[in-house]
Structures are given as structure tokens and as C-alpha cells.
């Protein structure tokens, strides 16, 4: 199996390249996750694998929720690769991706959270098979913490930023594991689309949109 997977929704962003038995993973810590930052890293990884884009079986991208700018960069990059080479795409929800950190255990539910901005996180609830129980939504951390503390039978999985802010015991996302597992699981189940069907998944408005609304209300 040969594929690349890109997650620019979270912090740090992540790039994964798999070519048969070899898998390369890079965390992208630069604050500006532009194509000028991502593409050179991706080129280096493809060269190391002696792999070219037309040889890929599929492309995977995390479509959100998460960083507005990051999501747009990742989605547009993968859409372009798919359009040029006709490669199918796996579109992954950032919260559902977190469930792939969890191995079957005693928990009946999995509560997943990623940092949104300021005092907000994105949160969704899944059953132990990964089926959604509560759709992704934006919650203030205090509300998310109350929900978690009221559910003693749930496993909690969060990205690093959300885990620190929630202040509860949780499983931290291991992106080189969760990204690969999610991408390969989606592909194995035939959950691929063409480039035209890949869209960013936003729950909240961007900071620029929120600031504009405030200015308009103030007149």
C-alpha cells in the first residue's frame, strides 16, 4: 500500500508517507503551515521512499474541525494532487481520527476533543466501535469538563492542547498512529472520493469572521 496522509488541522501538523513496509512521519511545528512549508517536507519524504505522486494508491487528509488556515492548506494540497493524478481521496474527521488511538477496552463510549481557540474545544462522542453517538460540536472547556466528569464509563482522547486545558485524565493523540490507522481503515472500507467531493469541515466561524461581526454590530 502506498499513500500520503496530511493533517494540518491540529498543532503540530503531521505528514505521513507509506510505501509498502516503510512508513515515514514528520511533525510540522512551524506556525505558518503554508504550502511553502509543507511541500518541501513532503518532497523529501517521497524522495526517501523513492516514490512519486502518480504511484500512490490513495491520498488522505484531515478535513477538520481545527485550524481554519491549516485545514484549508491541507485540503487544497490534497485536492490538487488528486485532480492532477486522478488519485482517490480519503477524507478524515479530526475527532473520529482520535478514536484510532483507542484499543478495545472496558469503556462503552469514547469522548474525543481537539482544541478550537481560546476557551473552546471541539468535542464528539463515539461508541467503542467508533460509531458516532453525539455529533461534533463546539463547547467551552468548562462545559466539556462537566460532561466528561459526568460520564464515568467513557475513555477520553484529546490532542495535546485540549488535554492540557481540560484538566482531566485523558489519552493523548499519537498522530503517527491515529493518522495511519484511520487512513488505512477508511481506504480498506472503500471510503474514498474524488477531488471535487473533498471539502473543509468547519464548525465555528473563523476569527476574522467573528471579529468582522463584532465590528458590524458596533457600527
N, C-alpha and C positions, 0 to 999 in steps of 0.2 A: 504494500500500500504506500502510495506517495501523495503527500498533501502538505499544504501550509495552513496554519491557523493563526489568526491575528485577533488579539484582544486589546483594543485601545480604549475600552470603556472604563477600565479601572486604573488604579495607581499602585504599583507601576504597570505600564502597558506590557504586553507579552507577545512574542513571536515564536512560533514553533514550526519546525520543518521536519517531516518524517519521510525517510526514503528506505523502505524495507525494514531492516533490523536497526537502522541508525536513526536516532531522534536528537535534534538539536533544539535547545531552548535558550532564548535571550530575554531578559527583563529590560525594558526601556525606561530608564529613570529620568531622562531629560524632561523638563517641564513642558517644553513645546514639542508635542507629538505630531510634527508635520511630516509630510511625505519626504522632505529632505533629510529627516532623521531616520524614519523607518526604512525607506527603500535601500540605503546603503547597507544597513544591518541585514536586511533580507537577502540582498545580493551576495553578501559574504557567506551567509548560511547556505544558500543554494550552491555556491561555488564549492564549499566544503563538502557538500553531499554529491557534487558532480551531477547536479540536477538542473533542468531548465523548466520554465513555466509550462510549455506545451506538453511536458511529460507527466504532469500532475493528474492524479485520478479525480481529485476534487479540491476545493478551497473551503476554508471555514472562517467565519468571522462572528465575533460577539457584537450583536446589534444594539445592545443596551438592556436596561437603563444604565446610566452612568454619566461620564463626562461628555457634555454636548459636543465640544470640539473634537475630542478623541474619537467618539463614535463616528462622526462624520468622516474623519480621515480614514479610519479603518474600513468603513463600509464602502466609501468611494474607491479606495485602493482595490479591494476585492472585486467590486463591480467592474472596474476597468479590466483587471486581469481576466475575469470571466468573459467579458464581452469580446476581448481580443482573441482569446484562445478557445472559446466555447466550452469552458470548464464548468461543471456543475458546482453549486454553492450550498454549503450547509450554514444556515443562519441560526445562531445560538443566543438564547436569552441569558443575560448575565446572571440572573438569580437561579435559573434552572441549572446553569453550569455548576453552581456551587454544590448541588446535590451529588455531583460525581466525586466529591471528596469523601462521601459517607459510604462506608461498607455496611451491609445489613447488620442490624443490631436489635436492641430491645425497643428503641424509640418507635412510636406509631406515626409520628409526624416529624417533618424536618422544616424548621424555620430558617429561612435564608435572608440575609441582609447585606446590602452594599451601601457605602457612603454616597449621599447625594450632594448636599452642600450645607454649610453652617450647622444648624441643629436638626437636619433632616436626613433620613435614610430611606432607601427603597427596600421593601420587605414583601416576601411572599411565603406561603406555606404549602408544603407538599406532603403526600403520604410517603411511606417508606419505599414505595416502588417508583417514586419520582413523579407521580401524577399530581397536578395542581389541585389544592383544596381552596386556597384563597389567592386570588389573582394579585399580581404585583401592584403595590400602591406606595405612595409617599407618606411617611409618618414622621412626626417629631420623635427624637430619640427617647424622650420621657414616656411617650405613648408606646413605643416599641418595647421599651424595657418592661413596662407594666404588662404588656401582652405576653412577653416571654416568661416573666416571673409567675404568671398565672397558668402556665402550661408546663406541668412537671414531667410530662411524657414525651417531650419534644427534644430532638437534637438541634442545637443551634450552630449554624455555619455562617461565617461572615468574612468579608475581606478585612484586611488589617485595620483600615481606618474605621470601619464600622464596629469591629470587635473592640477596639480601644475606647470608642465613645459609648458603646452600650453598657460597659461596666459589668458584664456578666460572663460566666464561663462559656466559652464557645470554641468550636473547631475553626481554625484559621484556614482560609483558602490556600491551597497549594497549587498555583496556576499551571505549573508544568504537568501536574497530574490531572487536574479537573478539565483543563482545556483539551488535552489529548483524549481523555475518556469520553468527553461529550462529543467531540468531533467524530470520533470513530463509531460511537454508538448511533449518532444521527445518520451517518453515512450507511452503516450496516442495515438500518431500518428503512432505507430509501427516502429519507427526509432531505432531499435535495431540490433546489430550484434553479432557475436560470437567473442571469444578472438583473433582469428587469423586475424580478419579484423581491429583491433584497432591499429593505428599507430600514432606516434607523428606528429604534424603539425608544421613544421619549415618553415619560410620564409627566414630568413637570416642564414648565416653560424655562427657557434659558435665562441666565442672569441678565443679559441685555434686554430681553423681552420684559422681564419683571421690572427692571429699572425704568424702561420706557413707559410702562403702565403707571408707575408711581408719578412720573413727571407729568403725564397727561392728566391724572387725577388732580394734581396740584395746580394745573392750569398754566 
